[in-house]
């Protein structure tokens, strides 16, 4: 099976695996939003979108940010179609509150 590479992701069959992305500057909520926006761009470049995400891994600098910032944005972005998610606390770079990577399905044409 071949691996196709697009900016920020690899495609294997009908699955897209994104690289981990961060959201740049700002408070935790802004970083979560910006991270998801950057991931959405990578997914679109691979022929899919956030509504086809099946798995997410979220790294937070502080797990206390999960209920305060991550969960409300997550529900807003994914709605009822939320993917399976693993969330862990991790030491991230200076000023970074979140890093996320995703696995999505490329929808069938037709």
N, C-alpha and C positions, 0 to 999 in steps of 0.2 A: 504494500500500500504506500502510495507516495505522500509526501508532506509538502504542502504549498505554504509559502510564507508570504504574509502581507504585513504592512506596517502595524506593529503591536500585537501580532497574533500568528498562530500556525493553524492550518486547516488539515485535518486528517479525515478522509471520508466526508461525512456530512457534519462533523464536529469542529467547532472553533475553540481553540484554547488561547486566551489572551495572556499577555505578559502582565505582571503585577503593575498597577498604576497608582500613582499618588495624585493628590489634588492641588498641589502647589501651596500658595500662601493663604492665610485666612484662618478663621475659627474652625472648630471641628465640623460644624454643619456645612459651612462653605466648602471645606475640603472633601466631605462626602459627596456633595452635589457635583463638584468639579471632577472628582475621580470618576463618578458614574458617567458624566458627560464625555470624558476622554475615552472611557471604555466603550461607550456607545459609538463613537467615531470609529474605533478599531473594528467593532462588530459590523458596522455598515460597510466598511472596506472589505469585509470577508463575506458579505452577502446575507447578513442576518441582523438582528436587532435585540434590544433588551427584553422584548416579550418572548424571545426564544431561548433565554438563559435557563439552564437546568441545574447549574451548580455554581456557587460562589464561595470563595474563601476570603474572609475579611480579617485583616490584621489591624488592631487598634492599639495605639500607644497606651490607652487607659480603658479597660473594659467597662468602667463606669459610664463611658460615653455611649455605650450600646443603647440603653433605654432612652437616654436624653436626646441623642442626635441621630444615631444610625437608624433605629427602628422607625421613627416618624418619616424620614426621607425614604427609607426602603419601601414602606407601605405606599407612599405617594407615587414613587417611580414604578413599582411593580404591581401595585393593586392586588387583586385576588390571585394573580398569576406569579406569586413569589417563588423563586427557585429554592432548592435545598441550600442551606448555608451553614458554613462552619465559621465561627468567630473566635479568634484567639488574641490574647494580649501579646504584643511584641515590641521590642525596642526598635524604633524606626529612626530615620535620620533627623537631624535637628529641625525643629519646627513642624515636623510631620506628625499628623494625628491618625492617619488612616492609609492603608494600602489594600487594594482589592484586585483579585484576578477572577476571571469568569470562564465557564464552559457553556457554549451555546450550540444549538442545533441550527443548521442551515435548512430553512423550510423547503419542502418539495415545490417545484414549479408546477402549477396546474391545479 
